[in-house]
Amino acid sequence: MANKVSGEYFKNCEIDVEDMTITEFKRDGTRTYRLLDVLKRWSGLPEVNLSIERVVEIPPENEG
């Protein structure tokens, strides 16, 4: 069976719960989105998968 995937992806961003925003940090500046607006677009839809992850670089044990 074929699948259709829909999504919204925010990379290198910060979530601010106090003002309910998502701010993306891009090379050419920042972009800010309202968190509630993003959630409303998905509200009531069945079979939604939600994922939040953070990627942090781990320095090597031995340098050089």
N, C-alpha and C positions, 0 to 999 in steps of 0.2 A: 504494500500500500504506500502511496506517496504521502509525504508530509509537507506542510507549509509552515515555515518558521517566521514568526514576527517578533520583533524585539526592539528595545532601546538600550543603548550601551553608552555609559559615561566613563571615560578613561581619565586617569590622573585627576581625580576629583575629590572634593571634600563635601561631606554632608553636614549641614548646620541645622540641628533640630530646633534651636532657639528661634531662628527666623524661617525655618522650613524651606531651605534652599539646597540645591546641589550646584556647586561651582566647579567647572572644569578648567584646568590650567593648561593652556595650549601655548605653543611657541609664539603665536601671534597675538596673545592676550588671554583673557578669561571670558568664559561664558557662564551665565547663571540661569538656572531653571528653578521653577517652583516645584518643590517635592510633591505637594498635594495635587498639582495639575498632572504630574507624571502618574501618580497612583490612581487618579480618577479615570485616566484613559484605560486602565486595566480593571477597574472596579466592575464586579459582577460577571466577568468572563470566566468560563470554566477552564480547568486544566492549565492554569498558569503556573509556571515555575519561577521562583524568585531566588536570586543568588546575589550575595555581596561578598567580595573578596578583597584582600589587600596583599599586594606583592611588595616585599621588602628585600633588597639585595643583602646577601649574607657575605661578609668579607672572608677571603680564604684564610686558612690557619697559618700557612707559610707564604709570605710574599717574597718574591725574588728568587 
